[in-house]
């Protein structure tokens, strides 16, 4: 009876080995767990804060660091509203992929406070899910105008950037021309670059679908943002391809889901069809 009562009042630790393991799990193990947590928090081998879309994060890490583009230097500069409609509305119109929504004063207040130069720098170099120049083919001034359009719509007071003044030496060139009339061969030399320019134009026209994709579609389709079928993903595109190119083009023109009409671009229906065909071909 007394032995049973004594056993009943003793604790679960009955041997030195049990005492050792109990001490280990009670004191030593928590120390190592805390060290492991600290190492994880301070290490760089983890997703950045807010990067819940691993495919998007990967796409951002491996995106190209440079491109070669052909642009018409003589075309009129686009207004900020036009650049926004062609390039920015796809994300900023609905606030997709972390983009501050157009006209949302609360979302833009902190950004406006950083100043025009900071906003322009972010737009030119890219930030978050937005690629450099949002993946478009506009000049820095045109991007600046789009930045002003977005910021001012949310309460900013930035001035619209203007084109630089035309070069002045044109007036001084007239007397020189009068003093030494240009010989006939000079005319031939001046006309020579016309052929490469025409060839460049033909190249751009031939790649309209790819060019429009890079300008307006890649923001969402490159990483499958907001439900957009990822470019080159055969499984995601298979049921869509089965609908036929006409049905896909109609959806792109009218808009579907989070995608605005024509992907937020001002492209013609024929160009939209070319871009759709480019994405279909990439998924076959």
Secondary structure, 3 states (H helix, E strand, C coil): CHHHHHHHHCCCCCCHHHHHHHHHHHHHHHHHHHHHHHHHHHCCCCCCCCCCCHHHHHHHHHCCCCCCCCCCCCCCCCCHHHHHHHHHHHHHCCCHHHCCCCCCHHHHHHHHHCCHHHHHHHHHHCECCECHHHHCCCCHHHHHHHHHHHHHHCCCCCCCCCCCCCCCCHHHHHHHHHHCCCCHHHHHHHHCCHHHHHHHHHHHHHCHHHHHHHHHHHHHHCCCHHHCCCCCCHHHHHHHHHCCHHHHHHHHHHCECCECHHHHCCCCHHHHHHHHHHHHHHCC
